[in-house]
Amino acid sequence: MTRFEALFAPHLQAAYTLARWLTASDSAAHDVVQESAYRAFKYLNSFDGENPRAWFLSIVRNESMNWLRLAAHPPWLTMGEDISDDDLALGHQQTPEFLALQAEDVALLQQALQALAPGYREVIVLKDLEGLPYKDIAQVTGVPLGTVMSRLSRARSALRVQLQALRR
């Protein structure tokens, strides 16, 4: 296994998740991750060996922001793609009522997240979906640790407001 694969292959799913939430597009997320992997490979010699996940996700974030700048429409105005039935299936032992309620909750959460500004969306995805520590989020986003913490607090509040508005 090459050094590149050993360092970054374990983080491809996290990279896709971040790119998917930032771009609001499955196909764009795949393109962003592919371009990010290319850049990580190309600049591997400049990697200091510390925290490959944060370094790779920084590249993914930058590529996602580049994609957003080039996109013709703001991503927070679109609701993204529909969730497939495969994404929502939890098993045969679940009741149809439970699955219907869960699908509704997932759709509401996805809609509320997509309504957030990209800066808020990225800190929620990095912290709550990917489980990155605050220090790593600061490294990925290029903002001070205190800013990450306050941005995450404001993002969670905004998400709560969005969810309340959607449930009415």
N, C-alpha and C positions, 0 to 999 in steps of 0.2 A: 504494500500500500504506500502510495507516495505521501510525502509530508503534507501536501495540499489536501488530499483526501482525509488524512488522519485529523487534520486541524478543523476542516470546514464541513465535511460531509455530515457529521452529527448535527449540524445546525441548519441544514437545508429546510426542514419543516418549519422551524422558527422564522427563518428568512421568508418563506412563502407566506406564513401567517401575517407577519408584519406588512409585507408588500400587498397582500390581499386587502387588509383593512385600510391601508393608506391610499391605495389606488382605486378601491371599490370595484375592481375588475379581476376576474379569474385569469383571463388571458394576459392582461397587463402584469399581474403579479408573477406569472411564469416568465414573461419577458424580463422583468426587473430582476428576478432571482438569477436568471441565466446571465444577464449582463453583469450583475454583481459578482457572480462566481468567476466570470472572465476577468473582471478587474482585480479580484482578490488573487487570482492566479498570476496575473500580470505583475502585480505589485507585491508579491509574496516576499521578496527580498527586503522590502521596507517594513514588514511586520516584525515587531519587537519580541514576539513569542509570548507576550502576556495577554491573557483573556481573548482567545480567538473568537468566541461567540460575540463579544461586544464589538470587536474590530469588524467582523463580517456584517453584523447587523447595522453598524454605522454606514458601511458601504451600501447596504440594502436601503436604508433610510434615505441616503443621498440620491440614489438612483430613483427611488420612488418620488422624491421631491422633483427631480428632473423630469420625470414622466408627467407629474401633475402640472408643471409649468408649461409643458408642451401640449397638454390636453386642451381640447377646444372648449370643454365645459367644466365648471367647478364640481369636484366630486361630492361635496356636501349637499348639492342640489339633486343628485341622482340617488336612487335607493339601491343601486347595485343589482346584481343578478338574483334570481329567485333561489331559494334553498332547495336542493334536490331532496327527493324522498329518501335517498340513500343516506344523506347527511343526518336525517332525523330519526332513522330507524334505530331502536334500542334493543330489539330482540323480540322473539315471538311470545314471550311470557307477558309482555306489556299489554294493557287493555287499549282498545281503540280510543277510549275517552282520554286516557293518560297521554297517549301519543298526540292526540289532537291538541290538548292543553300545552304540552311541551312544544309542539310545533309553533303554536301561537306565541309562546314566550320567546322562543328563539327568534322568530320573525320580528317581534317587537324590539328585542335587544339589538338585533342587527340594524333595524331601521333607526333606532335611537343613536347607536354608535355612528352610523353614517351621517347623521344630522350634525354631529359635533365637528368643530373646526379640526383640521388635520393635526395640529399640535396637541390638542386634547386627546384625540383618538389614538395617536401614537403612544402617549405615555400610558394610557389604559391598556392598550394591547401589550406593550412591553412589560408592564408590571403585573396586570391581572390575568392575562392570557399566557404570557411566556414566562412569568415568574422571575424576571430579572431583578436583581437588587438595585436600589436607588443609584448606587455608585456606577453600575454598568449602564443604567439608563442615561445618566449624565454624560457618560463617555459616548454612547450611541448618538444622542441628540446634540451634543456639543454645548450644553448649558450647565451652569453650576448646580451642585447638588441641592441647594436650597430652592432653586427655581424648579427643579424636578418635583420636589415634594409639594410645593405650593401649586404647581401646574396640575399635578395629579389630584390634589384636593379639589381644585376648581373643576377639573374634568369630571370627577365623580359626581360633584354637585350638579353640573350641567347635564350629565347622563341621567341622574335622578329626575330632574325637571323634564327632560325629554320623554322619559318613560311614563311619568305621570300624565303628561299632555297626550301621549298616544293612547293611554288606557281610558281616557274620557270619551 
